[in-house]
């Protein structure tokens, strides 16, 4: 049983490092080539889908290594470790870039996000008073600060865990030859 746990963790850690490397590379490349692209809605969708796919591949690989059988806990653990490591690496890279390497980039992004939010609220017909309140709140907040990024990391883990529960439910497969423990 300990060997199975070790296999699940091994694959999860490896895929977590792959995910983290990919997300970090994506952030660095977009930062270098087009800072504004980091504010685009499609980037969130792409990163979500990539993380989800790599999480699923991690579970599938762990399942294959265990002879095609994996229980719910093992499947969820594989998915969760992969996502947790991948997102953590990405967050650390963002913290380094926007707090130590180039804090001015964080200000540029913040301004762009405020502009985009104001424009969207106007399109949806929000009252100017509400727009002003929301913009003032956004301007007071340091969304690229270390604390805020760590808070977002926790929220992302929760969000991805919901999908992880579904993945584990779908991927689990009981070994008919094993006695229940």
Residue frames as a rotation matrix with the C-alpha (Angstrom) as fourth column:
UNK 1
0.565 0.825 0.000 0.00
0.825 -0.565 0.000 0.00
0.000 0.000 -1.000 0.00
UNK 2
0.411 -0.489 -0.770 2.87
0.155 -0.794 0.587 2.40
-0.898 -0.361 -0.250 0.74
UNK 3
-0.652 -0.638 0.410 4.27
0.479 0.072 0.875 1.70
-0.588 0.766 0.259 -2.71
UNK 4
-0.019 0.737 0.676 0.98
0.976 -0.134 0.173 2.80
0.218 0.663 -0.716 -4.25
UNK 5
0.796 0.277 -0.538 1.05
0.457 -0.857 0.236 6.03
-0.396 -0.434 -0.809 -2.23
UNK 6
-0.079 -0.928 -0.364 4.63
0.143 -0.372 0.917 6.64
-0.986 0.021 0.162 -3.32
UNK 7
-0.597 -0.095 0.797 3.70
0.774 0.192 0.603 6.05
-0.210 0.977 -0.041 -6.99
UNK 8
0.467 0.848 0.250 0.76
0.873 -0.487 0.023 8.42
0.142 0.207 -0.968 -6.77
UNK 9
0.707 -0.237 -0.666 2.90
0.201 -0.836 0.511 11.12
-0.678 -0.495 -0.544 -5.16
UNK 10
-0.350 -0.924 0.155 5.80
0.388 0.007 0.921 10.58
-0.853 0.382 0.356 -7.57
UNK 11
-0.392 0.265 0.881 3.65
0.911 -0.020 0.411 11.07
0.127 0.964 -0.233 -10.65
UNK 12
0.693 0.716 -0.081 1.76
0.718 -0.677 0.162 13.97
0.061 -0.170 -0.983 -9.07
UNK 13
0.403 -0.629 -0.665 4.97
0.192 -0.652 0.733 15.78
-0.895 -0.423 -0.142 -8.16
UNK 14
-0.597 -0.663 0.451 6.44
0.553 0.067 0.830 15.24
-0.581 0.745 0.327 -11.62
UNK 15
-0.145 0.617 0.773 3.32
0.916 -0.211 0.341 16.53
0.374 0.758 -0.534 -13.36
UNK 16
0.765 0.363 -0.531 3.09
0.580 -0.747 0.325 19.39
-0.278 -0.557 -0.782 -10.88
UNK 17
-0.089 -0.890 -0.446 6.60
0.248 -0.454 0.856 20.43
-0.965 -0.035 0.261 -11.82
UNK 18
-0.653 -0.061 0.755 5.67
0.753 0.052 0.656 20.21
-0.080 0.997 0.012 -15.52
UNK 19
0.386 0.885 0.258 2.56
0.871 -0.442 0.214 22.31
0.304 0.143 -0.942 -14.94
UNK 20
0.659 -0.180 -0.731 4.46
0.396 -0.742 0.540 24.84
-0.639 -0.645 -0.418 -12.83
UNK 21
-0.454 -0.891 0.031 7.23
0.429 -0.188 0.884 25.07
-0.781 0.414 0.467 -15.40
UNK 22
-0.412 0.380 0.828 4.74
0.879 -0.072 0.471 25.64
0.239 0.922 -0.304 -18.18
UNK 23
0.667 0.742 -0.063 2.76
0.726 -0.629 0.278 28.29
0.167 -0.231 -0.958 -16.26
UNK 24
0.376 -0.625 -0.684 5.97
0.338 -0.595 0.729 30.04
-0.863 -0.505 -0.013 -15.15
UNK 25
-0.647 -0.632 0.426 7.33
0.590 -0.060 0.806 30.01
-0.484 0.772 0.411 -18.70
UNK 26
-0.011 0.752 0.659 4.03
0.924 -0.244 0.293 31.37
0.381 0.613 -0.692 -20.03
UNK 27
0.800 0.310 -0.514 4.07
0.537 -0.751 0.383 34.19
-0.267 -0.582 -0.768 -17.48
UNK 28
-0.002 -0.905 -0.426 7.70
0.290 -0.408 0.866 35.10
-0.957 -0.122 0.263 -18.20
UNK 29
-0.649 -0.221 0.728 7.24
0.742 0.026 0.670 35.00
-0.167 0.975 0.147 -21.98
UNK 30
0.296 0.837 0.461 4.06
0.856 -0.446 0.261 37.10
0.424 0.318 -0.848 -21.89
UNK 31
0.669 -0.158 -0.726 5.70
0.437 -0.707 0.556 39.50
-0.601 -0.689 -0.404 -19.43
UNK 32
-0.335 -0.932 -0.136 8.65
0.346 -0.256 0.903 39.91
-0.876 0.256 0.408 -21.79
UNK 33
-0.752 0.005 0.659 6.74
0.659 0.019 0.752 40.08
-0.009 1.000 -0.018 -25.07
UNK 34
-0.433 0.705 0.561 3.43
0.005 -0.620 0.784 41.74
0.901 0.343 0.265 -24.22
UNK 35
-0.999 -0.030 -0.034 2.70
0.036 -0.051 -0.998 42.76
0.028 -0.998 0.052 -20.65
UNK 36
-0.480 0.877 -0.032 -0.86
-0.864 -0.479 -0.153 43.71
-0.150 -0.046 0.988 -21.57
UNK 37
-0.198 0.404 -0.893 -1.62
-0.485 0.751 0.447 40.15
0.852 0.522 0.047 -22.71
UNK 38
-0.888 -0.168 -0.428 -1.50
0.267 0.570 -0.777 39.15
0.375 -0.804 -0.461 -19.04
UNK 39
-0.751 0.658 -0.054 -4.81
-0.358 -0.474 -0.804 40.98
-0.555 -0.585 0.592 -18.60
UNK 40
-0.522 0.546 -0.655 -6.67
-0.759 0.053 0.649 39.16
0.389 0.836 0.387 -21.38
UNK 41
0.237 0.752 0.616 -9.66
-0.915 0.385 -0.118 36.96
-0.326 -0.535 0.779 -20.50
UNK 42
0.774 0.101 -0.625 -8.54
-0.450 0.781 -0.432 34.16
0.445 0.616 0.650 -22.81
UNK 43
-0.298 -0.953 -0.057 -5.33
-0.554 0.221 -0.802 33.66
0.777 -0.207 -0.594 -20.84
UNK 44
-0.411 0.231 0.882 -7.31
-0.864 0.209 -0.458 32.54
-0.290 -0.950 0.114 -17.80
UNK 45
0.694 0.720 0.013 -9.26
-0.657 0.641 -0.398 30.05
-0.295 0.267 0.917 -19.88
UNK 46
0.488 -0.592 -0.642 -6.13
-0.417 0.488 -0.767 28.65
0.767 0.641 -0.008 -21.51
UNK 47
-0.565 -0.760 0.321 -4.29
-0.640 0.159 -0.752 28.25
0.520 -0.630 -0.576 -18.21
UNK 48
-0.034 0.647 0.762 -7.34
-0.877 0.346 -0.333 26.64
-0.479 -0.679 0.556 -16.61
UNK 49
0.851 0.412 -0.326 -7.67
-0.525 0.699 -0.486 24.11
0.027 0.585 0.811 -19.43
UNK 50
0.120 -0.894 -0.431 -3.96
-0.427 0.346 -0.835 23.30
0.896 0.285 -0.341 -19.41
UNK 51
-0.609 -0.323 0.724 -3.95
-0.785 0.116 -0.609 22.82
0.113 -0.939 -0.324 -15.64
UNK 52
0.327 0.828 0.456 -7.07
-0.807 0.495 -0.321 20.65
-0.491 -0.263 0.830 -15.84
UNK 53
0.787 -0.062 -0.614 -5.60
-0.432 0.655 -0.620 18.49
0.440 0.753 0.489 -18.60
UNK 54
-0.262 -0.955 -0.138 -2.29
-0.469 0.251 -0.847 18.03
0.843 -0.157 -0.514 -16.80
UNK 55
-0.409 0.216 0.887 -4.17
-0.883 0.152 -0.444 17.17
-0.231 -0.964 0.129 -13.59
UNK 56
0.697 0.715 0.056 -6.20
-0.650 0.663 -0.370 14.54
-0.302 0.221 0.927 -15.48
UNK 57
0.487 -0.604 -0.631 -3.06
-0.386 0.500 -0.776 13.15
0.784 0.621 0.010 -17.13
UNK 58
-0.507 -0.681 0.528 -1.46
-0.758 0.060 -0.650 12.87
0.411 -0.730 -0.547 -13.69
UNK 59
0.025 0.623 0.782 -4.38
-0.805 0.476 -0.354 10.80
-0.593 -0.620 0.514 -12.42
UNK 60
0.868 0.321 -0.379 -4.43
-0.494 0.629 -0.600 8.66
0.046 0.708 0.705 -15.57
UNK 61
0.080 -0.928 -0.363 -0.69
-0.524 0.270 -0.808 7.99
0.848 0.255 -0.465 -15.30
UNK 62
-0.567 -0.232 0.791 -1.00
-0.822 0.221 -0.525 7.03
-0.053 -0.947 -0.315 -11.62
UNK 63
0.419 0.823 0.384 -3.93
-0.715 0.559 -0.420 4.77
-0.560 -0.099 0.823 -12.47
UNK 64
0.752 -0.185 -0.633 -2.02
-0.464 0.533 -0.707 3.08
0.468 0.826 0.315 -15.33
UNK 65
-0.311 -0.948 0.063 1.01
-0.662 0.168 -0.731 2.55
0.682 -0.269 -0.680 -13.11
UNK 66
-0.567 0.181 0.804 -1.23
-0.719 0.367 -0.590 0.85
-0.402 -0.913 -0.077 -10.54
UNK 67
-0.928 0.105 0.358 -2.55
0.215 0.934 0.285 -1.67
-0.304 0.342 -0.889 -13.03
UNK 68
-0.676 0.688 0.264 -5.58
0.127 -0.244 0.961 0.33
0.726 0.683 0.077 -14.14
UNK 69
0.326 0.781 -0.533 -7.09
0.736 0.143 0.661 0.58
0.593 -0.608 -0.528 -10.65
UNK 70
-0.821 -0.502 0.271 -7.16
0.219 -0.717 -0.662 3.66
0.526 -0.484 0.699 -8.46
UNK 71
-0.124 0.806 -0.579 -9.41
0.992 0.085 -0.095 4.59
-0.028 -0.586 -0.810 -5.58
UNK 72
0.697 0.534 0.478 -11.06
0.567 -0.819 0.089 7.97
0.439 0.209 -0.874 -5.15
UNK 73
0.861 -0.386 -0.331 -8.57
0.075 -0.547 0.834 9.21
-0.503 -0.743 -0.442 -2.55
UNK 74
-0.089 -0.947 0.309 -5.55
0.584 0.202 0.786 8.26
-0.807 0.251 0.535 -4.65
UNK 75
-0.022 0.161 0.987 -7.05
0.972 -0.229 0.059 9.87
0.235 0.960 -0.151 -7.74
UNK 76
0.891 0.398 0.216 -7.90
0.334 -0.900 0.281 13.09
0.307 -0.178 -0.935 -5.92
UNK 77
0.617 -0.733 -0.285 -4.50
0.194 -0.209 0.958 13.16
-0.762 -0.647 0.013 -4.21
UNK 78
-0.222 -0.706 0.672 -2.72
0.868 0.171 0.466 12.81
-0.444 0.687 0.575 -7.54
UNK 79
0.249 0.429 0.868 -4.78
0.794 -0.603 0.071 15.62
0.554 0.672 -0.491 -9.07
UNK 80
0.968 0.232 -0.095 -4.49
0.240 -0.745 0.623 17.91
0.074 -0.625 -0.777 -6.04
UNK 81
0.340 -0.918 -0.204 -0.72
0.419 -0.047 0.907 17.57
-0.842 -0.394 0.369 -5.62
UNK 82
-0.256 -0.400 0.880 -0.21
0.965 -0.045 0.260 18.25
-0.064 0.915 0.397 -9.32
UNK 83
0.445 0.531 0.720 -2.35
0.585 -0.782 0.216 21.39
0.678 0.325 -0.659 -9.24
UNK 84
0.942 -0.066 -0.329 -0.97
0.256 -0.492 0.832 22.62
-0.217 -0.868 -0.446 -5.89
UNK 85
0.042 -0.999 -0.019 2.66
0.604 0.010 0.797 22.36
-0.796 -0.045 0.604 -7.03
UNK 86
-0.253 -0.114 0.961 1.97
0.951 -0.210 0.225 23.80
0.176 0.971 0.162 -10.48
UNK 87
0.643 0.574 0.507 0.06
0.468 -0.818 0.334 26.80
0.607 0.022 -0.795 -9.18
UNK 88
0.794 -0.399 -0.458 2.57
0.351 -0.315 0.882 27.39
-0.496 -0.861 -0.110 -6.39
UNK 89
-0.251 -0.918 0.309 5.45
0.823 -0.034 0.566 27.61
-0.509 0.396 0.764 -8.86
UNK 90
-0.085 0.315 0.945 3.41
0.808 -0.534 0.250 30.01
0.583 0.785 -0.209 -10.99
UNK 91
0.887 0.461 -0.002 2.57
0.356 -0.683 0.638 32.19
0.293 -0.567 -0.770 -7.98
UNK 92
0.425 -0.813 -0.398 6.19
0.543 -0.122 0.831 32.29
-0.724 -0.569 0.390 -6.82
UNK 93
-0.440 -0.573 0.692 7.28
0.895 -0.218 0.388 33.43
-0.071 0.790 0.609 -10.29
UNK 94
0.269 0.626 0.732 4.58
0.602 -0.702 0.380 36.13
0.752 0.339 -0.566 -10.33
UNK 95
0.907 0.011 -0.420 5.56
0.381 -0.446 0.810 37.29
-0.179 -0.895 -0.409 -6.84
UNK 96
-0.003 -0.996 -0.090 9.19
0.726 -0.064 0.685 37.53
-0.688 -0.064 0.723 -7.90
UNK 97
-0.408 -0.142 0.902 8.44
0.860 -0.392 0.327 39.41
0.308 0.909 0.282 -11.12
UNK 98
0.181 0.665 0.724 5.84
0.439 -0.713 0.546 41.85
0.880 0.219 -0.422 -9.82
UNK 99
0.974 0.169 -0.153 7.29
0.208 -0.376 0.903 42.53
0.095 -0.911 -0.401 -6.36
UNK 100
0.462 -0.873 -0.159 11.05
0.264 -0.036 0.964 42.32
-0.847 -0.487 0.214 -6.79
UNK 101
-0.339 -0.634 0.695 12.14
0.843 0.124 0.524 42.31
-0.418 0.764 0.492 -10.44
UNK 102
-0.874 0.088 0.477 9.70
0.271 -0.728 0.630 44.86
0.403 0.680 0.613 -11.91
UNK 103
-0.524 0.700 -0.485 7.16
0.647 -0.043 -0.762 46.36
-0.554 -0.713 -0.430 -9.48
UNK 104
-0.616 0.274 -0.738 6.34
-0.475 -0.877 0.071 49.02
-0.628 0.394 0.671 -12.09
UNK 105
-0.871 0.302 -0.387 4.90
-0.198 0.505 0.840 46.29
0.449 0.808 -0.380 -14.31
UNK 106
-0.596 0.674 -0.436 2.39
0.803 0.479 -0.356 45.51
-0.031 -0.562 -0.826 -11.57
UNK 107
-0.407 0.422 -0.810 1.28
0.113 -0.857 -0.503 49.15
-0.906 -0.296 0.301 -11.61
UNK 108
-0.772 0.100 -0.628 0.89
-0.626 -0.293 0.722 49.11
-0.112 0.951 0.289 -15.40
UNK 109
-0.797 0.483 -0.362 -1.21
0.285 0.830 0.479 45.94
0.532 0.278 -0.800 -15.20
UNK 110
-0.524 0.606 -0.598 -3.29
0.714 -0.071 -0.697 47.36
-0.465 -0.792 -0.396 -12.37
UNK 111
-0.548 0.288 -0.785 -4.07
-0.379 -0.923 -0.074 50.47
-0.746 0.257 0.615 -14.43
UNK 112
-0.804 0.215 -0.555 -5.06
-0.501 0.260 0.826 48.33
0.322 0.941 -0.101 -17.41
UNK 113
-0.722 0.549 -0.421 -7.27
0.624 0.780 -0.054 46.10
0.298 -0.302 -0.905 -15.26
UNK 114
-0.487 0.534 -0.691 -8.98
0.363 -0.596 -0.716 49.17
-0.794 -0.600 0.097 -13.77
UNK 115
-0.638 0.208 -0.741 -9.61
-0.663 -0.638 0.392 50.57
-0.391 0.741 0.545 -17.26
UNK 116
-0.819 0.309 -0.484 -10.99
-0.139 0.711 0.690 47.26
0.557 0.632 -0.539 -18.51
UNK 117
-0.653 0.583 -0.483 -13.23
0.753 0.432 -0.497 46.87
-0.081 -0.688 -0.721 -15.45
UNK 118
-0.509 0.449 -0.735 -14.58
-0.048 -0.867 -0.497 50.39
-0.860 -0.218 0.462 -15.77
UNK 119
-0.713 0.196 -0.673 -15.31
-0.701 -0.184 0.689 49.86
0.011 0.963 0.268 -19.46
UNK 120
-0.799 0.406 -0.444 -17.07
0.258 0.898 0.357 46.56
0.544 0.171 -0.822 -18.79
UNK 121
-0.583 0.599 -0.549 -19.18
0.657 -0.051 -0.752 48.02
-0.479 -0.799 -0.364 -15.98
UNK 122
-0.543 0.364 -0.757 -20.25
-0.462 -0.882 -0.093 50.88
-0.701 0.299 0.647 -18.26
UNK 123
-0.795 0.218 -0.566 -21.20
-0.471 0.366 0.803 48.42
0.382 0.905 -0.189 -21.01
UNK 124
-0.651 0.553 -0.520 -23.38
0.627 0.778 0.042 46.53
0.428 -0.299 -0.853 -18.54
UNK 125
0.024 0.731 0.681 -25.08
0.154 -0.676 0.720 49.78
0.988 0.087 -0.129 -17.53
UNK 126
-0.052 -0.102 -0.993 -23.82
0.982 0.175 -0.069 50.01
0.181 -0.979 0.091 -13.95
UNK 127
0.916 0.391 0.087 -24.59
0.361 -0.900 0.244 53.32
0.174 -0.192 -0.966 -12.23
UNK 128
0.317 -0.846 0.429 -21.65
-0.032 -0.462 -0.886 55.74
0.948 0.267 -0.174 -12.17
UNK 129
0.400 -0.115 0.909 -21.70
-0.884 -0.309 0.350 55.78
0.241 -0.944 -0.225 -8.36
UNK 130
0.876 -0.042 0.480 -21.16
-0.143 0.929 0.342 52.01
-0.460 -0.369 0.808 -8.25
UNK 131
0.725 -0.656 0.211 -18.45
0.461 0.235 -0.856 52.22
0.511 0.718 0.473 -10.90
UNK 132
0.294 -0.618 0.729 -16.65
-0.485 -0.754 -0.443 54.89
0.824 -0.224 -0.521 -8.89
UNK 133
0.594 -0.018 0.804 -16.81
-0.772 0.266 0.577 52.76
-0.224 -0.964 0.144 -5.71
UNK 134
0.923 -0.213 0.321 -15.49
0.259 0.960 -0.105 49.68
-0.286 0.180 0.941 -7.49
UNK 135
0.561 -0.742 0.366 -12.68
0.302 -0.228 -0.926 51.62
0.770 0.630 0.096 -9.17
UNK 136
0.347 -0.411 0.843 -11.67
-0.781 -0.624 0.017 53.27
0.519 -0.664 -0.538 -5.87
UNK 137
0.758 -0.024 0.652 -11.53
-0.452 0.702 0.551 49.86
-0.471 -0.712 0.521 -4.20
UNK 138
0.857 -0.439 0.268 -9.43
0.512 0.673 -0.533 48.41
0.054 0.595 0.802 -7.02
UNK 139
0.454 -0.704 0.546 -7.03
-0.046 -0.630 -0.775 51.35
0.890 0.327 -0.318 -6.91
UNK 140
0.429 -0.243 0.870 -6.55
-0.888 -0.288 0.358 50.94
0.164 -0.926 -0.339 -3.14
UNK 141
0.828 -0.017 0.561 -5.83
-0.189 0.933 0.307 47.23
-0.528 -0.360 0.769 -3.47
UNK 142
-0.130 -0.907 -0.401 -2.43
-0.951 0.000 0.309 45.80
-0.280 0.421 -0.863 -4.38
UNK 143
0.801 0.596 0.060 -3.57
-0.549 0.770 -0.324 42.79
-0.240 0.227 0.944 -6.41
UNK 144
0.595 -0.663 -0.454 0.04
-0.084 0.511 -0.856 41.84
0.799 0.547 0.248 -7.17
UNK 145
0.064 -0.535 0.842 1.22
-0.961 -0.260 -0.092 42.04
0.268 -0.804 -0.531 -3.56
UNK 146
-0.802 -0.491 -0.341 2.54
-0.390 0.862 -0.324 38.89
0.453 -0.126 -0.883 -1.92
UNK 147
-0.780 0.535 0.324 -0.42
-0.186 0.296 -0.937 38.52
-0.597 -0.791 -0.132 0.46
UNK 148
0.151 0.883 -0.444 -3.00
-0.768 -0.178 -0.615 38.99
-0.622 0.434 0.651 -2.28
UNK 149
-0.074 -0.233 -0.970 -1.26
-0.872 0.487 -0.050 36.52
0.484 0.842 -0.240 -4.60
UNK 150
-0.966 -0.254 -0.055 -1.09
-0.188 0.829 -0.527 33.90
0.180 -0.499 -0.848 -1.82
UNK 151
-0.421 0.895 0.147 -4.78
-0.349 -0.010 -0.937 34.50
-0.837 -0.446 0.317 -1.10
UNK 152
0.261 0.483 -0.836 -5.57
-0.952 -0.012 -0.304 34.02
-0.157 0.875 0.457 -4.79
UNK 153
-0.620 -0.564 -0.546 -3.50
-0.612 0.783 -0.113 30.81
0.490 0.264 -0.830 -4.71
UNK 154
-0.889 0.336 0.312 -5.73
-0.067 0.578 -0.813 29.42
-0.453 -0.744 -0.492 -1.96
UNK 155
0.051 0.963 -0.266 -8.89
-0.559 -0.192 -0.806 30.40
-0.827 0.190 0.529 -3.86
UNK 156
0.023 -0.115 -0.993 -7.53
-0.969 0.241 -0.051 28.79
0.245 0.964 -0.106 -7.02
UNK 157
-0.921 -0.379 -0.087 -6.78
-0.337 0.891 -0.305 25.59
0.193 -0.252 -0.948 -5.11
UNK 158
-0.511 0.815 0.272 -10.36
-0.135 0.236 -0.962 25.50
-0.849 -0.529 -0.010 -3.88
UNK 159
0.266 0.612 -0.744 -11.70
-0.824 -0.256 -0.505 26.15
-0.500 0.748 0.437 -7.38
UNK 160
-0.238 -0.450 -0.861 -9.51
-0.850 0.526 -0.040 23.50
0.471 0.722 -0.508 -8.99
UNK 161
-0.920 -0.109 0.377 -10.33
-0.324 0.754 -0.572 21.04
-0.222 -0.648 -0.729 -6.19
UNK 162
0.054 0.996 0.072 -13.96
-0.572 0.090 -0.815 21.05
-0.819 0.003 0.574 -7.23
UNK 163
0.500 0.049 -0.865 -12.89
-0.840 0.273 -0.470 19.80
0.213 0.961 0.177 -10.64
UNK 164
-0.589 -0.799 -0.122 -10.46
-0.707 0.583 -0.401 17.42
0.392 -0.150 -0.908 -8.96
UNK 165
-0.489 0.514 0.705 -13.32
-0.466 0.530 -0.709 15.81
-0.738 -0.675 -0.019 -7.07
UNK 166
0.604 0.740 -0.295 -15.14
-0.616 0.199 -0.762 15.25
-0.506 0.642 0.576 -10.35
UNK 167
0.146 -0.652 -0.744 -12.01
-0.849 0.303 -0.432 13.89
0.507 0.695 -0.510 -12.02
UNK 168
-0.787 -0.471 0.398 -11.38
-0.616 0.634 -0.468 11.51
-0.032 -0.614 -0.789 -9.12
UNK 169
-0.055 0.872 0.487 -14.99
-0.496 0.399 -0.771 10.34
-0.866 -0.284 0.411 -9.22
UNK 170
0.730 0.325 -0.601 -14.78
-0.672 0.183 -0.717 9.64
-0.124 0.928 0.352 -12.94
UNK 171
0.085 -0.837 -0.541 -11.30
-0.784 0.278 -0.555 8.07
0.615 0.471 -0.633 -12.89
UNK 172
-0.307 -0.249 0.919 -11.65
-0.866 0.474 -0.161 5.83
-0.395 -0.845 -0.361 -9.85
UNK 173
0.311 0.366 -0.877 -11.77
-0.654 0.752 0.082 2.12
0.690 0.548 0.473 -10.55
UNK 174
0.374 -0.055 0.926 -11.98
-0.852 0.375 0.366 -0.54
-0.367 -0.926 0.094 -7.92
UNK 175
-0.576 -0.615 -0.538 -9.79
-0.730 0.684 -0.001 -3.65
0.369 0.392 -0.843 -8.19
UNK 176
0.479 0.871 -0.106 -12.23
-0.738 0.465 0.489 -6.59
0.475 -0.156 0.866 -8.01
UNK 177
0.332 -0.431 -0.839 -9.44
0.241 0.899 -0.366 -8.88
0.912 -0.081 0.402 -6.82
UNK 178
-0.741 -0.611 0.278 -8.61
-0.056 -0.356 -0.933 -6.78
0.669 -0.707 0.230 -3.76
UNK 179
-0.052 0.670 -0.741 -10.34
0.920 0.320 0.225 -7.36
0.388 -0.670 -0.633 -0.46
UNK 180
0.539 0.274 0.797 -11.71
0.020 -0.949 0.313 -4.27
0.842 -0.153 -0.517 1.22
UNK 181
-0.474 -0.818 -0.326 -9.41
0.421 0.115 -0.900 -3.03
0.773 -0.564 0.290 3.97
